């Protein structure tokens, strides 16, 4: 090849290389803010909040382009220079550093086309530095392994690779579980910075103990110890660079060591490489409080005087927006210096169950069963809330679909009372395994016979786990409800209807004078009748209504119970 030809080829190659890096810079997803979430609220008491949205560590195109750029730096058996100072006790580097074309490629990459990405990595490194360095020091490992989490995830607790490795340290589920990280429907401890760091430090300790070489150990962290072990034996070599020169390791694993070296070189001396304007994040500090199962992030935020977003960012391992249901107690993280406040407020916490409605327009082919299954609502409930006498549905008709909503409030200082309050009368209860009708009746302070009647059950034994019950209750612990239970228990009642429920209430507590009620969005005559224990016919009579149609903002005259 002529000298001119060689020059043209070289220029062409450099042009492609620059194009690839530019494309990578434009498409990278490194270092996405972990406090950005995509969540979906439960619309039924039996549903659970969806898991938070995991984030790609890097786009596939960027990843592939980086590997192509690395492959163009030449053979892996090139001559390289060691920084001998890294092998001494007083070195500023606690990880063996070498300089070659691979390391130079990453140094250039981080300073140019991926500069913004690397700047974010540097800024976020300060959030986790105290935690990670403390664990590394306790295990006697090089503190510079802090930057392994940088190239793994960009310090993103929600990072997820194309192979489904998750968290700061990018654990695969099997490896995470081997190192005591719990992964189930409720929690994913790979996303817990403390627990995952402890696991990563133990794993790295095991790898170094086996290979007695940090380059081999971190390569094994990426490619698996079996791959490195077999490669050393197969090719009769004893170090990473000789193994990398063979046609054996995947380029994905080969890149790991030079990338880590370049990252720590810049991170240890950012000004030398032009990073002089980094706004380092504050280290993460928090308190903890032990709470029971199923406690929501909203409730935890309330007792700690913080926000749901703050609690979520501190507890990203919680997959369903609440503490695990399979654990009696759970140590949840709360903002720093709020433990005493949260402990005091915990006894004052009250859950408020309400019912809201969405609208569904009946489509061709719809049946009551189909709609019931779609929204996880019993057919009986759909018939009642829509004042339907027949299961046949007219095309185009709008149906009201009820669903439970849950909010929280703090009772006044020194107050003691029920832990759950119910608003608007209707409650949707999904039967859990082992529950009985009598137990459910005790829970809501209503007679079992009423539950049988409201849900058209054949008997008090005709219930099953997963079945939904509709109950009509007011705030528990009131004189009104105690009177109903007393009256009902002293009568021989074959079937108690909602209308008779109203009659029993009127027997127990004298009716008050008429009161005014402003119709709210989502109200119907039926829901208002349940709230005020009156029939729809009575409400229409009291207000001279000729139809069941009411408009939000209208004022109705109602009798108190």
QUIPE-V287789 format. One record per helix or strand of 3 or more residues. SS is the DSSP state (@ for helix, = for strand). FROM is the first residue (numbers start at 1). TO is the last residue. Records with the same first field share a line. If there is no record, write none. Layout:
# QUIPE-V287789
SS->FROM-TO + FROM-TO
This chain:
# QUIPE-V287789
@->3-27 + 60-71 + 84-87 + 101-111 + 115-138 + 143-153 + 173-178 + 189-191 + 193-211 + 214-223 + 225-235 + 240-244 + 251-268 + 270-273 + 297-303 + 308-314 + 339-346 + 368-375 + 379-385 + 437-444 + 448-454 + 479-489 + 498-508 + 525-531 + 536-542
=->286-291 + 330-335 + 349-361 + 398-410 + 420-422 + 426-430 + 468-472 + 514-518 + 555-559
